[in-house]
Amino acid sequence: MFKWILGLLLGACILLAQPNTLSTLSTVIFLTVAAAILFIPKKYRKHSLLSACVVFVSGLMFGLGWSSTHASWRLSQQTPSPHNESVHIIEAEVNSLPAIYPEYCQFSVDIISSKTLELVDKELRLKDYSKECLYELGDKWSMTIKLKPIYGPVNEVGFDYEYYAFEQGFDGKGYVKSSVKIQSGTSIGINALRQHIYKELARFNNSGLFQALLIGEKSGISRHDKELLRQLGLSHLNAISGLHIAIIAGASFWLFFKFLAFSNRIMNRSRVEPLRPALIISAMTALLYAALADFSLPTVRATIMWCCVVLALLSQRQGAFLSGLQWALLVILLFDPLSVLSASFWMSFIAVCVISFMVSGRVARSQGLGSKLASLTKIQIGISTTLLLPSVYFFQQATLLGLFVNILVIPIFSLLILPAIILSVIAYMLLSISFPMEWLDKVISSLLGWGKDLASILDNMIMAFSLPAWLVIGVFALTLLCLLPLGRLIYGFAALGVIIVCWHAVVPPHKTHEPKLVVFDVGHGLAALLTDGKHHILYDTGYGAAHNSAFNSYIQPYLLRNNIKQLDALILSHKDNDHSGGTQHILEQFKVQQLVAGRWALGKFHQREVELCQAGYLKTIGAFQLEVIHPNVSSTGDNNDSCVLKVKARQAEQDFSILMTGDIEKDTELDLAEHQTDKLRANLLLVPHHGSNSSSTYPFIKMVLPETAIYSTERYSRYHLPNQNVVRRYHTFDVKQLHTGCTGQITYFLTQDKADWSRNDAKIWRKKPCEMTEL
């Protein structure tokens, strides 16, 4: 059976690496053939290896067909055009706690009724930009909503909204234009309990962390706390996952088992055998905790794993633990084969495999407390070091500091902090005893303060790194082998892993120093990177908000993936949030040699020294010659005073030129066309003001006469950009036009005069690139 499950897993993984799902006919064939293979009489499978291969192939074909069925159905549920670009009046029930941000609140609803029948029973993710967020879990509202397609920025690395929506199963997204409550939610049930806990915990300083650990709502965690946890490699602790389910279920099992055993000793007779009731109670506790987290996918998977192990243990079969995990994997893949998309799926099973590898095949030498603590420490070190490699694979980064912090913190978190928080909340909610929660609130604040000091003291250990996939997978396989009781063979596997890593470090892959321009897909905004492999210049940062920024979501992951540790220059065109909103995030998290901006930036960024962006600024950085041609006097940061930067090749034989224009409009364009004619000509143009009709005048385009014009804005912009009049103007001059909303991140190889873009990397969940004529 395990061979068939392994084939099922591989089949699901293979499909999701493809650009398209299988056709309906192919899916039916795959499922039918897979089922037929299983009924081949065993007498025709005389060779054990042949039999294993047949079973494996059957599972693989079933996995391909089954995952394709799920993927096709999930894609078909997404709200189709034209409904996803129009206004609708609906009645809906709020099915999630609202995530409250400074600019808006976000929540999910189930549509009960709508004039558009295609929307009934859909689940939508909505935003409300009102000053107050009045929505509560279980409330029913009449709403006027504007829907938008499930479409988001796509970059080489970083957050992918289309992937996120596909994985989570959202049917659509949009925002609320107006709403009226028609019915309050019930005062009993799990939803009422979650809403009550959410409100009661809001009074504490660390309410966001408490809410995340108790009911799975993370929006209340401050940006500074999120960044600190990221630096320390502890981000996984603020979301209810397999670790939390295991802690709660394990603790409830231990407590109930000890209670029943103690009762039997007191009564001097074995009235109740403690193992089975304790296992059942632990499964029920895991189910309740998952319900508090609104049955999020990671908690559902973890609960299934625990319940399968419990059932296997109740059956008292030999090898019950591994058998339970095998059945858990089967149930999860049959329930949702698209689980293989989730990093938490792999991290949970890998962690459990590490534990089983480290405890199987070994004879305990002692049962004393010291021996048990030593065993737990070894297991924790094994888990932390092994999961370091999947972290690199899935998140493109991992920190050495995080490795050591996890080894220390996770046992403390597992045995003390999380149980203490749960018991304190129970005392606070049921008995109105508040001092344990208040004390814990102070303790958590102190721990975060110590963590901040630790991160600053051990700053050199906060080294994020990324490795190629083949190296990560190879070293990971060798690490798992080292965990098995294989005697002296372990030393050979360990030595091989060290040799591979050292070889990669000493003989790194060849890196090109060809200059290129990277225009990130940041939605409506601009962020462009000039790099020659050694020197790096960032022009604008994209948007920034209190809880997030384009830098954190898209730019920083790219810099880390490409081993870029500092910026030689950060140039801000002007003060609009969609151009400079992420500056503070960059200066806090990254080393910037030189900040170039207008007078508006003086004293704004913690007294950071600013070099004024005005005509006369000349700089040579690596392969690039930079010259500011506007404004003549450093400005207060309005659109027409944007820092216009002319970039040329340092070496004449490379022969490229770029004009970066910020948000200049008609008046500035005409002035430049009249007085800076000789400096405007460029091969590449970052189109002014995202393609607004207030910019890109005929005289300006004629003077620049670019070969390629790049618009940096979202595809379904509420500003309807780029304007079709602007598109026609560039078309009149036979200029090739690219649009990040259509293509995703654009990487332009300057000396080769060619471009590549992220949407060319087709995925099942990813919308295809669009042509400018489709806008």
Secondary structure, 3 states (H helix, E strand, C coil): CHHHHHHHHHHHHHHHCCCCCCCHHHHHHHHHHHHHHHCCCHHHCCCHHHHHHHHHHHHHHHHHHHHHHHHHHHHHHCCCCCHHHCEEEEEEEECCCCEECCCCEEEEEEEEEECCHHHCCCEEEEEECCCCCCCCCCCEEEEEEEEECCCCCCCCCCCCHHHHHHHHCCCEEEEEEEEEEEECCCCCCHHHHHHHHHHHHCCCCCHHHHHHHHHCCCCCCCHHHHHHHHHCCCHHHHCCCHHHHHHHHHHHHHHHHHHHHHHHHHHCCCCCCCHHHHHHHHHHHHHHHHHHCCCCHHHHHHHHHHHHHHHHHHCCCCCHHHHHHHHHHHHHHHHCHHHHHCHHHHHHHHHHHHHHHHHCCCCCCCCCHHHHHHHHHHHHHHHHHHHHHHHHHHHCCCEHHHHHHHHHHHHHHHHHHHHHHHHHHHHHHHHCCCHHHHHHHHHHHHHHHHHHHHHHHCHHHCCECCCCHHHHHHHHHHHHHHHCCCCCHHHHHHHHHHHHHHHHHHCCCCCCCCCEEEECCCCCCCCEEEECCCCEEEECCECECCCCEHHHHHHHHHHHHCCCCEECEEECCCCCHHHHCCHHHHHHHCEECCEEECHHHCCCCCCCCCEECCCCCEEEECCEEEEEEECCCCCCCCHHHCCEEEEEECCCCCCCEEEECCCCCHHHHHHHHHHCHHHHCCCEEECHHHHCCCCCCHHHHHHHCCCEEEECCCCCCCCCCCCHHHHHHHHHCCCEEEEHHHHCCEEEECCCCEEEEHHHCCCCCCCCCCCHHHC
